């Protein structure tokens, strides 16, 4: 599996895998392979979401500090 696959592409592929499994795949090896691929995609999506969540937290804190600094400067003028 590619490591730098886009989140949206991973999610779409995951949906395809779920749909395929729900239709009743009869080949046990194929089921295991699809499940393994899906598990990897879930892990990849979770990692990407965690990265994005962390980035949003950092940006929010920077924005709050910037806003607080601006308010502090305006109070003393």
Secondary structure, DSSP 8 states (H G I E B T S, - for coil): --SS--HHHHHHHHHHHHHHHHT----HHHHHHHHHHHHHHHHHHHHHHHHHHHHHHHHHHHHHHHHHHHHHHHHT-
